Amino acid sequence: MKMKGIVFAAVVLVLFALCGRMSVLGQSGALPAPGFHHLHLNSVNPDKAIDFYAKEFPTTSKSTWGGLPALKSPNNVLLLFSKVDQPPATQPQTAVWHFGWHVTNERQAMARMRADGVTLLPLYATEEGGTVNINSDTWPGTGGVLGLTRAQIEEAKKNNVKPQGGAGFAYIRGPDDAMIEVQGDMPAERFNHVHMYQEDPFCAQLWYQKHLNAPMPQGRRGGAAAEPRTEANCKAPRTPDKTWPALEVGGMYRAPAAGVTFGDVAMNWYINQYDRPLVATRGHLADHIALSVADLDAWVAKLRGEGVKFLEQPYKLGETRAVMVEGPSKEALELVEAK
């Protein structure tokens, strides 16, 4: 009888633990939002690429993680590299547009990079031409949008609006044809964001909130929704007017726009700029984005239960485990267990 009591008690404890786990998985807020772990890049020469980043962003350092070469930012975010034999694809366009750093003094940083022979990308001020390297050297945006339409540019000219100067955003060309944003003046130099495109920005934001428990961002950039968005009304068309400054002489669409943040790294996005769908990220320059979670099994159960597409089932990654799923615009998202 004593043995039966022990067995019964053990069964009760197991059932209690299972019920507790099921309860946790059934509550969308029970699993804390992931942190930002790394951006995984393909490179023909990872060591040379890492040397470039470490030189141009001096607070970063060469490292390794999971047996792969890495660049470590002071906020413990990594760029992780896989060596490839051919230059990684940058076209057709994927959901990852570019990635970027905060710098403490943008003007000094850009001058130093220019002296180092780094390619500074031009920002077109209008569709007629005329370029700047830092957006603050042309007319400032308005209404929370980082650019002006044709009509707004004409109004700025008419009113003799002057550039604000000082800090802003700029772009450089990095190893493997990477596009890197340099943004200042900020309190500290660090890896800061992955800038993306999405087919439906508001729907993508809902997807990240539902499936990855991403917190609502403090503010939205570029055409924020005037009403709360749900799955019933999250699809919003591109605004008809392009804006400048832009990396393309023809301008860019900056609305609708949305995004999420994991840890201190922002994942902001604009609507797909093109009339063709975005393609999958795997095999491209920016292969995938990795987020850190404490309990991989719990996340796998949650995502499976919600019908999220799995690209790779749980696998060993260095000294830990990971799984890979697909985001709303075919971006590969790796969940790395970090206890």
C-alpha positions as CSV (number, residue, x, y, z in Angstrom):
1,M,0.0,0.0,0.0
2,K,2.8,2.3,0.8
3,M,4.4,1.8,-2.6
4,K,1.0,2.4,-4.3
5,G,0.8,5.7,-2.4
6,I,4.2,6.8,-3.6
7,V,3.4,5.9,-7.2
8,F,0.1,7.8,-7.0
9,A,1.8,10.8,-5.6
10,A,4.4,10.7,-8.4
11,V,1.7,10.5,-11.0
12,V,-0.1,13.4,-9.4
13,L,3.1,15.5,-9.5
14,V,3.7,14.7,-13.1
15,L,0.2,15.6,-14.1
16,F,0.4,18.8,-12.1
17,A,3.6,19.7,-13.9
18,L,2.1,18.9,-17.3
19,C,-1.0,21.0,-16.6
20,G,1.1,23.9,-15.4
21,R,3.2,23.7,-18.6
22,M,0.0,23.6,-20.7
23,S,-1.3,26.5,-18.8
24,V,1.8,28.5,-19.4
25,L,1.8,27.7,-23.1
26,G,-1.9,28.7,-23.3
27,Q,-1.3,32.2,-22.1
28,S,0.2,34.5,-24.8
29,G,1.9,36.7,-22.1
30,A,3.4,33.8,-20.1
31,L,6.5,33.5,-22.2
32,P,8.6,36.7,-22.0
33,A,9.5,38.4,-25.2
34,P,12.7,37.1,-26.8
35,G,15.9,39.2,-26.8
36,F,17.8,40.0,-29.9
37,H,20.7,37.5,-30.2
38,H,22.3,38.0,-33.6
39,L,22.1,38.9,-37.3
40,H,23.5,36.0,-39.4
41,L,25.4,37.1,-42.5
42,N,26.8,35.1,-45.4
43,S,30.3,36.3,-46.4
44,V,33.0,35.2,-48.8
45,N,35.6,36.3,-46.3
46,P,34.2,36.5,-42.7
47,D,37.6,37.4,-41.1
48,K,38.0,40.3,-43.5
49,A,34.4,41.4,-43.0
50,I,34.8,41.4,-39.2
51,D,38.0,43.4,-39.5
52,F,36.1,46.0,-41.4
53,Y,33.3,46.3,-38.9
54,A,35.7,46.3,-35.9
55,K,37.7,49.2,-37.5
56,E,34.7,51.4,-38.5
57,F,32.8,50.7,-35.3
58,P,35.6,50.7,-32.7
59,T,33.4,49.5,-29.8
60,T,32.9,46.2,-31.5
61,S,35.3,43.3,-31.2
62,K,36.2,40.1,-33.0
63,S,34.8,37.0,-31.4
64,T,33.4,33.6,-32.0
65,W,30.1,32.0,-31.1
66,G,28.8,28.5,-31.7
67,G,32.0,27.7,-33.5
68,L,31.4,30.5,-36.0
69,P,33.3,33.8,-36.5
70,A,31.4,36.7,-34.9
71,L,31.5,40.4,-34.2
72,K,30.4,41.4,-30.8
73,S,28.7,44.8,-30.1
74,P,28.9,46.2,-26.6
75,N,25.2,45.5,-26.0
76,N,26.0,41.8,-26.4
77,V,24.4,41.6,-29.8
78,L,26.3,39.6,-32.4
79,L,26.9,39.6,-36.1
80,L,27.5,35.9,-36.9
81,F,29.1,34.8,-40.1
82,S,29.0,31.8,-42.4
83,K,31.6,31.4,-45.1
84,V,30.3,31.0,-48.6
85,D,32.1,30.4,-51.9
86,Q,30.2,32.9,-54.0
87,P,29.2,36.5,-53.2
88,P,25.9,36.2,-51.3
89,A,22.8,37.4,-53.1
90,T,21.4,40.9,-52.4
91,Q,18.7,40.7,-55.0
92,P,15.8,40.0,-55.5
93,Q,14.8,42.0,-52.4
94,T,14.1,40.1,-49.2
95,A,12.5,41.4,-46.0
96,V,15.9,42.6,-44.7
97,W,16.7,46.0,-46.2
98,H,19.8,47.0,-44.2
99,F,21.2,47.0,-40.6
100,G,22.7,49.9,-38.6
101,W,24.7,51.3,-35.8
102,H,24.3,54.2,-33.4
103,V,27.4,56.4,-33.3
104,T,28.3,59.1,-30.8
105,N,29.3,61.8,-33.3
106,E,28.0,61.2,-36.8
107,R,29.9,64.0,-38.6
108,Q,33.2,62.8,-37.1
109,A,32.3,59.1,-37.8
110,M,31.5,59.8,-41.5
111,A,34.6,61.9,-42.0
112,R,36.7,59.1,-40.5
113,M,35.0,56.5,-42.7
114,R,35.5,58.7,-45.8
115,A,39.2,59.0,-45.0
116,D,39.4,55.2,-44.6
117,G,38.1,54.8,-48.1
118,V,34.7,53.5,-47.1
119,T,32.0,54.1,-49.8
120,L,29.4,56.6,-48.6
121,L,26.1,56.1,-50.3
122,P,24.4,59.2,-51.7
123,L,20.9,60.2,-50.6
124,Y,19.0,61.9,-53.4
125,A,17.4,65.1,-52.2
126,T,14.8,65.3,-55.1
127,E,13.9,63.2,-58.2
128,E,15.7,65.8,-60.3
129,G,19.0,64.9,-58.5
130,G,21.2,66.6,-56.0
131,T,22.6,64.4,-53.2
132,V,23.7,64.6,-49.6
133,N,25.5,62.0,-47.5
134,I,23.5,62.8,-44.3
135,N,19.8,63.4,-44.4
136,S,20.0,66.5,-42.1
137,D,21.8,68.3,-45.0
138,T,18.5,68.6,-46.9
139,W,15.0,69.6,-46.0
140,P,13.7,68.0,-42.8
141,G,10.8,65.6,-42.8
142,T,7.5,66.5,-41.3
143,G,4.7,64.8,-39.4
144,G,6.9,62.0,-38.1
145,V,7.9,60.9,-41.6
146,L,11.6,61.0,-42.5
147,G,11.1,62.6,-45.9
148,L,9.0,65.0,-48.0
149,T,6.8,64.4,-51.0
150,R,7.2,66.3,-54.2
151,A,4.5,68.8,-53.1
152,Q,6.1,69.2,-49.7
153,I,9.5,69.8,-51.2
154,E,8.1,72.6,-53.4
155,E,6.4,74.1,-50.3
156,A,9.8,73.9,-48.4
157,K,11.5,75.7,-51.3
158,K,8.7,78.3,-51.4
159,N,9.1,78.9,-47.6
160,N,12.9,78.9,-47.8
161,V,13.1,76.1,-45.3
162,K,16.7,75.3,-44.4
163,P,18.4,72.0,-43.6
164,Q,18.8,71.4,-39.8
165,G,22.4,70.1,-40.1
166,G,23.9,68.2,-37.3
167,A,23.1,64.5,-36.7
168,G,20.9,62.4,-38.9
169,F,21.2,59.2,-40.8
170,A,23.6,58.1,-43.5
171,Y,24.5,54.9,-45.3
172,I,27.8,53.2,-46.2
173,R,28.6,50.2,-48.3
174,G,30.2,47.3,-46.3
175,P,31.7,43.9,-47.0
176,D,29.8,41.6,-49.4
177,D,27.8,44.6,-50.7
178,A,26.1,45.1,-47.3
179,M,24.2,48.4,-46.8
180,I,24.8,49.8,-43.3
181,E,23.1,52.8,-41.7
182,V,25.1,55.1,-39.5
183,Q,22.9,57.1,-37.1
184,G,23.9,59.8,-34.5
185,D,24.5,61.6,-32.3
186,M,23.7,58.9,-29.7
187,P,24.8,58.3,-26.1
188,A,26.8,55.2,-27.1
189,E,28.0,53.4,-30.1
190,R,26.2,50.1,-30.6
191,F,24.4,47.8,-33.1
192,N,20.9,49.3,-33.1
193,H,18.6,48.0,-35.7
194,V,17.6,45.8,-38.6
195,H,15.6,47.8,-41.1
196,M,13.1,45.8,-43.1
197,Y,10.4,45.7,-45.7
198,Q,7.1,43.9,-45.1
199,E,4.3,43.1,-47.5
200,D,1.7,44.4,-45.0
201,P,3.5,46.4,-42.2
202,F,0.6,46.5,-39.7
203,C,-0.2,42.8,-40.2
204,A,3.5,42.0,-39.7
205,Q,3.4,43.9,-36.4
206,L,0.4,41.9,-35.3
207,W,2.2,38.7,-36.3
208,Y,5.2,39.5,-34.2
209,Q,3.0,40.5,-31.2
210,K,0.9,37.4,-31.4
211,H,3.5,34.7,-32.1
212,L,6.7,36.2,-30.5
213,N,5.1,38.3,-27.7
214,A,6.8,41.4,-29.1
215,P,5.9,44.5,-26.9
216,M,4.1,47.4,-28.6
217,P,6.7,49.9,-29.6
218,Q,6.8,53.3,-28.0
219,G,6.2,55.1,-31.3
220,R,5.7,54.3,-34.9
221,R,7.6,55.8,-37.8
222,G,6.1,56.9,-41.1
223,G,2.3,56.8,-41.4
224,A,1.2,55.4,-38.1
225,A,-2.3,53.9,-38.0
226,A,-5.0,56.4,-37.1
227,E,-7.0,53.5,-35.6
228,P,-6.1,50.4,-33.7
229,R,-5.2,47.6,-36.1
230,T,-6.5,44.1,-36.0
231,E,-6.3,41.2,-38.4
232,A,-9.5,42.4,-39.9
233,N,-8.1,45.8,-40.9
234,C,-4.3,45.5,-40.9
235,K,-3.9,45.5,-44.7
236,A,-3.2,49.1,-45.8
237,P,-2.1,50.2,-49.3
238,R,1.0,52.0,-50.1
239,T,0.6,55.8,-50.1
240,P,0.7,57.1,-53.6
241,D,3.4,59.7,-53.0
242,K,7.1,58.8,-52.8
243,T,9.4,60.8,-50.5
244,W,12.9,62.2,-50.4
245,P,15.8,62.0,-49.3
246,A,16.1,58.5,-50.6
247,L,18.7,56.0,-51.7
248,E,16.9,55.8,-55.1
249,V,16.6,58.9,-57.3
250,G,13.0,58.0,-57.8
251,G,12.3,58.3,-54.0
252,M,10.8,55.8,-51.6
253,Y,7.4,54.9,-50.0
254,R,7.5,55.6,-46.3
255,A,3.9,54.7,-45.4
256,P,2.5,52.5,-44.1
257,A,5.3,51.6,-41.6
258,A,5.5,49.8,-38.3
259,G,7.9,47.6,-36.3
260,V,8.8,45.9,-33.1
261,T,11.7,45.9,-30.7
262,F,13.5,43.0,-29.1
263,G,15.8,44.0,-26.2
264,D,17.5,47.2,-27.3
265,V,17.5,46.4,-31.1
266,A,14.7,47.7,-33.2
267,M,13.2,45.9,-36.2
268,N,11.4,48.7,-38.1
269,W,9.9,48.2,-41.5
270,Y,8.3,50.0,-44.4
271,I,6.0,48.6,-46.9
272,N,7.5,46.6,-49.8
273,Q,8.8,49.1,-52.3
274,Y,8.4,46.9,-55.3
275,D,5.7,45.4,-57.5
276,R,7.1,41.9,-57.0
277,P,6.8,39.9,-53.7
278,L,9.7,39.8,-51.3
279,V,11.8,36.6,-51.5
280,A,13.0,34.3,-48.7
281,T,16.1,35.5,-46.8
282,R,18.0,32.1,-46.6
283,G,21.1,32.1,-48.8
284,H,21.1,35.9,-49.1
285,L,23.6,38.3,-47.5
286,A,21.4,38.6,-44.4
287,D,20.5,35.0,-44.0
288,H,18.4,35.2,-40.9
289,I,17.7,37.1,-37.7
290,A,18.2,35.2,-34.4
291,L,16.3,35.9,-31.1
292,S,17.2,34.5,-27.7
293,V,14.7,32.6,-25.6
294,A,15.0,30.9,-22.2
295,D,12.8,27.8,-22.8
296,L,13.0,26.6,-26.4
297,D,10.6,23.7,-25.9
298,A,7.9,26.0,-24.6
299,W,8.4,28.3,-27.6
300,V,8.3,25.3,-30.0
301,A,5.0,24.1,-28.5
302,K,3.5,27.6,-28.6
303,L,4.5,28.2,-32.3
304,R,3.4,24.8,-33.4
305,G,0.0,25.3,-31.7
306,E,-0.4,28.6,-33.5
307,G,0.4,27.2,-37.0
308,V,3.7,29.1,-37.5
309,K,5.7,27.7,-40.4
310,F,8.9,25.8,-39.3
311,L,11.9,26.0,-41.6
312,E,14.0,23.8,-39.4
313,Q,13.1,21.6,-36.5
314,P,15.1,21.9,-33.2
315,Y,18.8,21.4,-33.8
316,K,22.0,21.7,-31.9
317,L,23.8,25.1,-32.3
318,G,27.2,25.3,-30.6
319,E,26.6,24.5,-26.9
320,T,22.9,25.1,-27.1
321,R,19.8,24.4,-29.3
322,A,17.8,26.4,-31.8
323,V,14.8,26.2,-34.1
324,M,14.0,28.3,-37.3
325,V,10.6,29.6,-38.3
326,E,9.4,31.9,-41.1
327,G,8.1,35.4,-40.5
328,P,5.3,37.1,-42.4
329,S,7.4,38.2,-45.4
330,K,9.5,35.1,-45.6
331,E,12.2,36.3,-43.2
332,A,13.9,33.4,-41.5
333,L,13.8,33.8,-37.7
334,E,16.0,31.6,-35.5
335,L,15.1,31.1,-31.8
336,V,18.3,30.4,-29.8
337,E,18.0,28.9,-26.3
338,A,20.0,31.0,-24.0
339,K,19.7,30.0,-20.3
